[in-house]
Amino acid sequence: MDRIFIAEDDQKIREELQVLLEKYGYRCLAAQTFDDLADQILLENPDLLVLDLNLPRYDGFAICREIRSRSEMPILVVTSRDSELDELMAMNLGADDFIAKPYNVQILLAHIAALLRRTYRQNQSVCLEYRGLSLDLSKSCARFGEREVLLTKNEQQILQLLIQNAGEVVAREDLMNALWQSDTFIDDNTLTVNVNRLRKKLNALGLSGFLTTRRGLGYQL
């Protein structure tokens, strides 16, 4: 049974979300105090974190940054702060997905299921390689020479698809479908943020220019 931690300070919303998720077979944990929220989350080590941005003490951005610096658990931001800037900030700080309130319940459930599926599904191949770059699917990391970087699940999925189609242009729509199983409810900027984060990590490996943008088409290794 997948364990979901709900970081939401509105008691009514928190309890409604907990009832909904438990109805669909998830085990829910919820924050009761917010002074040491990041430590609570890390101690519980849930399979997925549902994170609001408007929190007391430290806002969701600070919590997201702290969690991502210490864990690769998937983070789904669910918030009433629905501006593009809020979404971009959340994704840049390490969130894997973003949904604005009020949300359609079935879409929320679909996002949760998709995020859990792509995070924890078994990989048939443990390691992929291309031009000296090694992608370890079991450890969510990329290596080149003596250097190694950890990847979020989204970054890993993007790199995996690009390696599997090395030398060919992978359309943005194909990447969005692979990550979220739909290109209908995802802001186009969300993919851009994830690709840019992956590009920075490849640069850190010494692979500047390895991931190229084909304007109007997609991305290519």
N, C-alpha and C positions, 0 to 999 in steps of 0.2 A: 504494500500500500504506500503510495507516494505521500511524503510529508511536506506540507506547505505552511510556511510561516507568514502570517498576516501582520504587517506593520501599518496599522490604521488607527488613528486616535479617536475617530468618531465611533462611539460604542454601537450605535444603531447599525451603521454601515458594516462595521466589523462583524457583528453577530449575524447579520443577514448574509454576508459573504461566507462566513463559516458554515452556516446552515446549508447554503447552496453547494459549497464544495464537498461537504460531508455527504450530501445527498448523492453526489456523483462519485463517491468512493474514495475521496481523498481524506487523509488524516490532517487536521488543522491544528496549528499552534498559533498563539496570538500574544502580542506584547501587551502587558498590563501597565507597565511603567516605561518611561522613555529616557531616563537619565543615562542608562548604560545599554541602550538598544543594540548597538553593534555587537557588543559582547554577548548579549542574550542570543542574538541570531547565530553567531559563530559557535556558541556553546551547544545550541540545539542542532546545528549543522543540517538544516532541512534540505529536501530535494529541490525546492524552489522557494524564492522569496517574492511575495507580493508587497510592493512598497509604495506607500503614499508619499507625496512630496511635502505636504503641509503637516508637519509634525512638530510637537513641542520640543523644547530644548535644542535639538539639532534637526535641521530640515532634512528631507529625503535625499537631497544632493550630497550632503555630508555623509549620511549613512551609506549611500551607494558607493561613494569613493572609498570609504573605510572598508566596506565588505569586499570590494573588488581588489583592494590592495592586499587582502589576506586570504581570499578564497575565490574559486572559480564557479561557485554555485550560480545557477541562472537567476537573473533578477528581472522581474516584470514590474514596471512602474504603472500603477493605476491611480490616476489623479484628476482632479478638476482643473488643474493648471494645464490647459491644452494648447498653449501657444507653440509655434514652431521652435522658438528659442528654448522653451522648457524641454521639449523633446530632444533637441540637439544637445543641450547640456547633459541631460540624463544619459543619452547614448555615449557621449564623449567621456563620461565618468564611469562607464562600464555596464550600464543597463543593457539587457539583451532584447527587450521589447518594451513597448509603450502603448498604453490604452487610455483614452480620455474618458472621464465621467461626464454625463451619464453614459453607460455602455450597454450594448445589447448583451444579455446574459449568455446567449449561445455563442456569440463571437468571443466573449471573454473565455468561456470554456474551451473553445477551439484554439485560442492562442496558448492557453495553459497546456493543453494536451500536446500541441505541436512543439512547444518549447521543451517539455519533458521528453518527448519522443526523440527529438534531435540531439538532446543532451546525453541521454542514457541508453539509447539503442545500441545494440552490439554491432561493432564494425567487422565486416568480413575480412578486411585487410588491416593489419595492425600498423603498417608503415607504407607510405607512398614516397617516391623520390622523383626529382626532376632537376637535371642540371646541377647536381650537388646539393640541392635543397632536400632535406628529409622532413616529412610530416609524420609525427608519431600520433596516431589516432587514439591510442590507449592512454596516453599521458597528456594529450592536448598541448603539444609543444612542437615547435619547428626548430631545426638545427641546420647550420651551415658552417662547415669547418669546426672550429672549437667553440663557436657561439651557439647559444640556445635561448629561445624566448617562449614564454607561456602564452597560449592563445585562449581567448574566450570561445565558447561553443559556436557563436556566429562566425568569428574569424576562422575557426577551424573548418567550418562547413564551406565557407567561401573558398578558402585555399584548396580544400579537397576537390571541389568541383572544377576549379581552374587547373589543377594538376591533372585531373582525369581527362581534361579537354585541352591539354597543353598544346600550344601552337595555334589554337583556334580561338576565335572571339566567343566569349560566353555572354549572351544577352542579359541585360539587367533584369528583364522579366523572368528569365530562367533562374537567376540567382534568387530573386524574391520568392518564386514558387518553391525553390529548394529550401529556403529558410523558413518561410511562413505558410507554405502550402496554398498561398493565394497572393495575388498582387492587387486585390480589390480594396482592402482596408488598411494598407500600409502606406505611410507617407514615403514618397520617393527619397526624401532626404535621409531616412533611416538607413537605407542601404548604403548611401554615399558615406555616412558617418562610419559604418562598419568597415567599408573598403578602405577608407582613409586610415583608420586605426590599424588595419592589417598592413597597409603599405608602410606605415611608420615602423612597425615591428620588423618587417623585412629589411628596411633601411638599417635598422639597428644590427641586423645580422651581416651587414655589408653588401646587401643586395639592392642597392639603389637602382631604380629603373627596371627592376625585375617584373613588377606588376604595372602594366600600362593601361591607360584609359583610351578606348577607341570611341571618340566622341560620336554620340548618336547611335552607337552600336552596343557597347558593353565593355568588358574587360578581358585582358589576355596576358598570359605568361609568355 
